[in-house]
Amino acid sequence: MSLGATPASPHPPTFSVALAGSGGAGVMTAGELLLDAAARAGLYGLMVRTSGPQIRGGEAAALLRLAPQPVATLDDRFDLLVAIDWQNLVRFADEIPLTAGSLVIGDADAGEAPAALLQGGAALAALPLKKSAKAAGGWVNMVALGLAGTCAGLPAAALEAALKAGWKRGPEALLANLAALAQGVALAKGLPQPPASPASLASLAGAAAFAGKAPAGRWLLSGNEAAGYGALRGGVRFVAAYPITPATEMLEWMAPALARVGGTLVQAEDELASVNMIIGASYGGVPSLTATAGPGLALMIEGIGLAVAAEVPIVVVDVMRGGPSTGIPAKSEQSDLSIAVDGLHGDAPHLVLAPTSIADCVATSEWAVQLAEALQCPAILLNDQFLGQSRAVIERPAQGAQPAQRLFASADTTAAGADGTGTAAPPYRRYADTASGVSPMARPGTPGTVYTADGLEHSERGIPSSGAADHRRQLDKRARKLASHAYGPRWADVEGNAELAVITFGSTTGAVREAIDRVAAQGTALRLVAIRLLAPLQAAAMAGALAGVREVLVVEQNHGGQLLRYLRGRVDLPGHPRGLHRAGPLPLRPGELAAAFSDWARAVAAGAREEQPA
């Protein structure tokens, strides 16, 4: 199914701004400070990072959406683009849609603006950005911060407070950059309003209630930080990983955070070492995690299979990016779903989860750790660049449950005792074929519990075996413990009871949810099923979620429709399931999705009328 270009329907007021420039211009810093200032002014917001293919330098842009209510996706267009320079900015033309109601601000001494940026009819204002920064003795990105924040209606005091709170250099430089910020505020106040701007570049609701800091109960963090925090809440105390875009920030955040709770992070020499290190640490009784991206996940597949066979709990966070191979490291794409659910060698049941928002990264990461520990198996957490590297103002996460308690064995543990019904009867059977499929796991060194844990098939005692009976017994056991576990309602967010259902997962959930709200305002009701537990797929729960549904549309951000193929292979979807999917790096936007949903609903209605007897 293709995406339409129908104009978006009205939606709550928001303000979208892009800050762009070449490497070293500081647009990401300015973007983060702008988001902080918005939070201090009582607003919510989202900042998405985008950059070019260079390892260092190159073009970059901070894409922000500010609103009086929580936002989980970018809007259909940008009200304002502040370009510190024009270097390679045309590469972002598709990612920064501008219309006749948009305003583009560029440096007066930077030459002509790229024509591609102005094709939608955006107004252009040339201002002395660098000269203003030089006059103040500060940085040009602080001038851009003052411009953008003032256009968004943020109080100057909120911008100043954000700058002071984030400053890490000397007091003289701070004073110079506060002066540069003031230059940007003054330049913005002299701007004419661009025509027909839906946000009117005026003060947003709540922005005037400045109290110096964000309202109590709100956090500002990235998806990578949220996933790291959730893992700590789940009990992770050892991390081994090799840096890779866009997962590195999760590791950078977890290194000091782990130290504060008595844990350890080790930078391994590569991804193969990383996964084997966490298997070893978990075998020793410490909940463990690694974080990577698609290329690293591919290298870890054999190690994850070892953890399945040896029944060692680990968590692997895959912050997905464009692929295949090296792909597009700094761009987002939900293209690792197939390898995550089906990429392991042999029959290797494991867990695959995906958070639906930056806020949900906390709870879903925590849940992944808890499930891995309880079920003694690997869990793959599918995050992506959009969620991982984006920052958002969110409500403080609810207090999590207690960290999962692993079922540890003692010297007198038996197979029956694993289910709480037996008495001492050595020898210890690490892989006892219990009713639940979960067997007590021994801490190394516990008397009477010596066993072999490797990738070979084995008997209940862990002795390598090539016997058909042992192989079948262990395959059944490993499958049963995942299939019989009670996962509860957290497997998905199910909203609405309409006869047409939209199914999605991960970072596309925010755009899909907002699009459903927009078409609902036009009189078209849709049901949402946002899957959080992708494997094992909850077929019975899915059937219940789709009860009464006539048709299904599956939305995802990859080229081949991986989620649609996966669902059709495992559950009976009602009607004639259709897919709406597009590869990265362009995000799916609520306006284009709303148009596509409306077209789909009309087509379904027309087909139903044609099927009616004369």
Disulfide bonds with the S-S distance in Angstrom:
none
